[in-house]
Amino acid sequence: MPLYIGREASKLWKRICTETSTEIKLLEENWKYILGGLIFQYIHGLAARGVHYIHRPGPTLQDAGFFFLPELGREKAYMSEIVFTVIFLSFVLWTFHPFILKSKKIYTVLIWCRVLAFLVACQFLRIITFYSTQLPGPNYHCREGSKLARLVRPDNILEVLLINFPQGALYGCGDLIFSSHMIFSLTFVRTFNKYGSQRFVKNCAWLLVVIQSFLIVASRKHYTVDVVVAWYTVNLVVFFVDKKLPGCQI
């Protein structure tokens, strides 16, 4: 038994070393794309912070989802975040599985190049959309009477550039159409659906995204239109951008 464990551990270590060497070479070739995608994540956060300064609270708009889905309330608003966290962490771990498991071969660096390309394209459209029209936020901290609904004019540019992370991301207002959480979740699940190997897990992933969609509306974090627009926009963007990108597997 100890001999078997030692042999398997040796194979695992060899696989990790081999995979690491391959991924480092790919990173040397594609680091500009990875860096560019990560920088745009900051730009997207900065844009979302900026629109909060011009957000004006008002009466919650009439919404079909609000009519059909009972309001979860402040105490249960975390439920959509739990589902999102499960999707996010599961995908991140899956992208690194080639270092350990022998399964359908993908390259971690190329997968993230592809994912970041999808995210940047969707987030670019999102920035244009939520700056075009500012809707009164339906979330509790964005409603009339809340101190967080409007931001006071910043004292200096540094206050804007720091975006007050993570509070600024958690308690933002005005960046509604379309849902950022749905951008990430749909991008991750579509990518896994293409490169993953377990049909049952793929079906579970899609089910989680559907559940998250309902929970986002039920927790009043977004209007229904924000979720609906995300569903068809992200899928169309991924479909067209995917055709322009090279493959990321053997």
C-alpha positions as CSV (number, residue, x, y, z in Angstrom):
1,M,0.0,0.0,0.0
2,P,2.7,2.6,0.9
3,L,4.5,1.6,-2.4
4,Y,1.3,2.2,-4.4
5,I,0.7,5.6,-2.7
6,G,4.3,6.6,-3.3
7,R,4.1,5.6,-7.0
8,E,0.9,7.5,-7.5
9,A,2.2,10.6,-5.7
10,S,5.3,10.5,-8.0
11,K,3.1,10.4,-11.1
12,L,1.0,13.3,-9.7
13,W,4.0,15.4,-9.0
14,K,5.4,14.6,-12.5
15,R,2.1,15.6,-14.1
16,I,2.0,18.9,-12.1
17,C,5.6,19.8,-13.1
18,T,4.9,19.0,-16.8
19,E,1.7,20.9,-16.8
20,T,3.3,23.9,-15.1
21,S,6.1,24.0,-17.6
22,T,3.6,24.0,-20.5
23,E,1.4,26.6,-18.9
24,I,4.3,28.9,-18.2
25,K,5.3,28.8,-21.9
26,L,1.7,29.6,-22.9
27,L,1.6,32.4,-20.3
28,E,4.8,33.9,-21.8
29,E,3.0,34.0,-25.2
30,N,-0.3,35.3,-24.0
31,W,0.4,37.4,-20.9
32,K,-0.6,40.6,-22.7
33,Y,-4.2,39.2,-23.2
34,I,-4.5,38.1,-19.6
35,L,-3.2,41.4,-18.3
36,G,-5.4,43.4,-20.6
37,G,-8.5,41.4,-19.5
38,L,-7.6,41.9,-15.8
39,I,-7.0,45.6,-16.3
40,F,-10.5,45.9,-17.9
41,Q,-12.0,44.3,-14.8
42,Y,-10.7,47.4,-13.0
43,I,-12.0,49.7,-15.7
44,H,-15.4,48.0,-15.4
45,G,-15.4,48.5,-11.7
46,L,-14.4,52.1,-12.1
47,A,-17.3,52.7,-14.5
48,A,-19.7,51.1,-12.1
49,R,-18.4,53.3,-9.3
50,G,-18.8,56.4,-11.6
51,V,-22.4,55.8,-12.5
52,H,-23.2,55.6,-8.8
53,Y,-22.3,59.3,-8.5
54,I,-25.1,60.2,-11.0
55,H,-27.6,57.7,-9.6
56,R,-30.8,59.3,-8.4
57,P,-33.1,57.1,-6.2
58,G,-36.8,57.0,-7.1
59,P,-39.9,54.8,-6.9
60,T,-39.2,51.2,-7.9
61,L,-40.4,50.6,-11.4
62,Q,-43.2,48.2,-12.3
63,D,-41.7,44.8,-12.9
64,A,-43.2,41.5,-14.0
65,G,-40.6,39.6,-12.0
66,F,-41.4,41.5,-8.8
67,F,-45.1,40.7,-9.3
68,F,-44.6,37.0,-9.7
69,L,-41.6,36.4,-7.4
70,P,-42.1,37.0,-3.6
71,E,-39.5,39.4,-2.1
72,L,-36.9,37.6,-0.2
73,G,-36.1,40.5,2.1
74,R,-32.8,41.9,3.4
75,E,-32.2,38.8,5.6
76,K,-32.2,36.4,2.7
77,A,-30.7,38.6,0.0
78,Y,-27.4,36.6,0.5
79,M,-28.9,33.5,-1.2
80,S,-28.1,34.7,-4.8
81,E,-24.6,35.5,-3.7
82,I,-24.1,32.0,-2.4
83,V,-25.2,30.5,-5.7
84,F,-22.9,32.9,-7.6
85,T,-20.0,32.0,-5.3
86,V,-20.5,28.3,-5.9
87,I,-20.5,28.9,-9.7
88,F,-17.5,31.2,-9.6
89,L,-15.3,29.0,-7.3
90,S,-16.3,25.8,-9.1
91,F,-15.3,27.2,-12.5
92,V,-12.0,28.6,-11.2
93,L,-11.1,25.2,-9.7
94,W,-12.2,23.4,-12.9
95,T,-9.8,25.5,-15.0
96,F,-6.9,24.2,-13.0
97,H,-7.9,20.6,-13.1
98,P,-5.4,19.6,-15.8
99,F,-2.6,20.0,-13.3
100,I,-4.0,17.0,-11.3
101,L,-6.6,15.0,-13.3
102,K,-6.3,13.1,-16.6
103,S,-9.4,14.1,-18.4
104,K,-10.5,16.1,-21.5
105,K,-7.4,18.2,-22.1
106,I,-7.5,22.0,-21.9
107,Y,-4.9,24.6,-21.3
108,T,-5.6,26.8,-18.3
109,V,-4.0,29.9,-19.8
110,L,-5.9,29.6,-23.1
111,I,-9.2,29.0,-21.3
112,W,-8.7,32.2,-19.2
113,C,-7.7,34.2,-22.4
114,R,-11.0,33.1,-23.9
115,V,-13.0,33.8,-20.8
116,L,-11.5,37.2,-20.3
117,A,-12.2,38.1,-24.0
118,F,-15.9,37.2,-23.4
119,L,-16.1,39.2,-20.2
120,V,-14.4,42.3,-21.7
121,A,-16.8,42.3,-24.7
122,C,-19.9,41.9,-22.5
123,Q,-18.7,44.4,-19.9
124,F,-18.0,47.0,-22.6
125,L,-21.6,46.7,-23.8
126,R,-22.8,46.8,-20.2
127,I,-20.9,50.1,-19.5
128,I,-22.4,51.7,-22.6
129,T,-25.9,50.5,-21.6
130,F,-26.0,51.6,-18.0
131,Y,-24.5,55.0,-18.8
132,S,-27.1,55.5,-21.5
133,T,-30.0,55.4,-19.1
134,Q,-29.9,55.4,-15.3
135,L,-32.8,53.6,-13.6
136,P,-33.7,54.0,-10.0
137,G,-32.1,51.0,-8.2
138,P,-34.5,48.4,-6.8
139,N,-32.0,47.2,-4.2
140,Y,-32.6,48.2,-0.6
141,H,-29.6,50.4,-0.3
142,C,-30.5,52.2,-3.6
143,R,-34.0,53.2,-2.6
144,E,-35.1,56.7,-1.4
145,G,-34.2,57.4,2.1
146,S,-31.0,55.2,2.1
147,K,-27.7,57.0,2.8
148,L,-26.0,54.8,0.3
149,A,-28.4,55.6,-2.6
150,R,-26.4,58.7,-3.6
151,L,-22.7,59.4,-3.3
152,V,-21.4,62.8,-2.3
153,R,-19.1,64.5,-4.7
154,P,-15.6,63.1,-4.3
155,D,-12.9,65.3,-2.7
156,N,-10.2,64.1,-5.1
157,I,-9.6,61.9,-8.0
158,L,-7.9,59.2,-5.8
159,E,-11.2,58.6,-4.1
160,V,-12.8,57.7,-7.4
161,L,-9.9,55.6,-8.6
162,L,-9.8,53.4,-5.5
163,I,-13.5,52.6,-6.1
164,N,-13.9,51.9,-2.3
165,F,-13.4,48.1,-2.8
166,P,-15.1,45.9,-1.7
167,Q,-17.9,48.1,-0.3
168,G,-18.2,50.0,-3.6
169,A,-18.8,46.7,-5.4
170,L,-21.3,45.4,-2.9
171,Y,-23.3,48.6,-2.4
172,G,-23.2,50.1,-5.9
173,C,-26.3,51.7,-7.5
174,G,-27.1,52.6,-11.1
175,D,-25.2,49.9,-12.9
176,L,-28.3,47.9,-13.7
177,I,-28.7,46.9,-17.3
178,F,-27.4,44.3,-17.6
179,S,-26.5,42.1,-14.6
180,S,-22.8,41.7,-14.0
181,H,-23.4,38.5,-11.9
182,M,-25.2,37.0,-14.9
183,I,-22.3,38.0,-17.2
184,F,-19.8,36.0,-15.1
185,S,-22.1,33.0,-14.5
186,L,-23.3,32.6,-18.1
187,T,-19.7,33.0,-19.4
188,F,-18.4,30.4,-17.0
189,V,-21.2,27.9,-17.6
190,R,-21.0,28.3,-21.4
191,T,-17.3,27.7,-21.4
192,F,-17.6,24.7,-19.1
193,N,-20.5,23.4,-21.3
194,K,-18.1,23.5,-24.3
195,Y,-14.9,22.1,-22.7
196,G,-16.2,20.1,-19.7
197,S,-16.7,16.3,-20.0
198,Q,-19.5,15.5,-17.5
199,R,-23.0,15.9,-18.9
200,F,-24.6,15.7,-15.5
201,V,-22.4,18.4,-14.1
202,K,-23.1,20.6,-17.1
203,N,-26.9,20.2,-16.5
204,C,-26.4,21.1,-12.9
205,A,-24.4,24.2,-13.8
206,W,-27.2,25.4,-16.1
207,L,-29.7,24.8,-13.4
208,L,-27.7,26.9,-11.0
209,V,-27.7,29.8,-13.4
210,V,-31.4,29.6,-13.8
211,I,-31.8,29.5,-10.0
212,Q,-29.5,32.5,-9.7
213,S,-31.6,34.4,-12.2
214,F,-34.7,34.0,-10.1
215,L,-32.9,34.8,-6.8
216,I,-31.4,38.0,-8.2
217,V,-34.9,39.2,-9.0
218,A,-36.5,37.9,-5.8
219,S,-33.8,39.6,-3.8
220,R,-34.5,42.9,-5.7
221,K,-30.9,43.4,-6.7
222,H,-31.9,43.9,-10.3
223,Y,-35.0,44.4,-12.4
224,T,-36.1,41.4,-14.5
225,V,-35.0,43.2,-17.7
226,D,-31.4,43.3,-16.4
227,V,-31.4,39.5,-16.1
228,V,-33.3,38.9,-19.4
229,V,-31.0,41.1,-21.4
230,A,-28.0,39.4,-19.8
231,W,-29.3,36.0,-21.0
232,Y,-29.5,36.8,-24.7
233,T,-26.6,39.4,-24.8
234,V,-24.0,37.2,-23.2
235,N,-25.0,34.1,-25.2
236,L,-24.8,36.1,-28.5
237,V,-21.5,37.7,-27.6
238,V,-19.9,34.4,-26.6
239,F,-21.2,32.8,-29.7
240,F,-19.7,35.4,-32.1
241,V,-16.5,36.1,-30.2
242,D,-15.9,32.3,-29.8
243,K,-15.7,31.9,-33.5
244,K,-12.9,34.5,-33.8
245,L,-10.7,32.9,-31.1
246,P,-8.3,29.9,-31.6
247,G,-9.0,26.7,-29.8
248,C,-7.7,26.1,-26.2
249,Q,-7.5,22.3,-26.2
250,I,-5.6,19.6,-28.0
